[in-house]
């Protein structure tokens, strides 16, 4: 498979003066416990106080991000920022795009500012880890979150854990090329079951995988729904899901890049699917990312 580096329109380089102003504004704020960030009032207060201190810098940065994620490849890598230990700048910037949301607080697996480490990955029944398969975040919610924001705290020392992103436009073209127009239409019109998270009330949600402008894909969540015995799909549809998964995993033009320390990635969770590449030593890697899910207001 031919992979593609992140294009220039998917990058933003922050000037030193802008980064310094934003970091200084964040460090003036009191420290908050991770649980306190669940409060939308706290989120908004952090956003407002950072922006009030350096409105020009804050507005420039958020406008750059908003402009990039509105166009293909629907993601943007921001470099040049510095982040405070208390994650206040991270929360403040994210709040400019909507409400930060998360599953109920439960260390280490669930926090509003979520720490992603190899130890918290979900093993895949098909080998490896689910984080290594292109997927939609919160596919087990009734409505998946629209935006994902992620900062690299420490990259894998062996160069593993590269980020991969595939956008809906490229994916639709490849589905039609390899599986045909009829298969594409079936993926748009046939609803499949998704197992909802227990903290969302459990049960099933039925929705299609593709539309003209959206993709929702996480085979793991569909399989959980089927394994529950409360949903069935025809053999033809199951075969189509297998074929679609093969297209997903081998689409030319999938973006591939390594996030470095303090790099910030925003992606549209409705228009892209994402994963990381394997780690040579998952038990020994100290790779650390922090992530937030954003419900656009």
Secondary structure, DSSP 8 states (H G I E B T S, - for coil): ---B---GGGEEE--HHHHHHHHHHHHTS----GGGGG-HHHHHHHHHHHHHHSHHHHHHHHHHHHHHHTSTT-EEEEES----TT-HHHHHHHHTTSEEE-SS-BTTTB-SSEEEEGGG--B-TTSSBGGGS-B-TTTTSSS--SEEEEEEEE--TTS---EEEEEHHHHHHHHHHHH-HHHHHHHHHS-EEEE--GGGT-SEEEE-SB-SS-B---HHHHHHHHHTTS----HHHHHHHHHHHHHHHT-TT-EEE---TT-EEEEETTTEEEEE---TTTTT---EEEEEEEE--
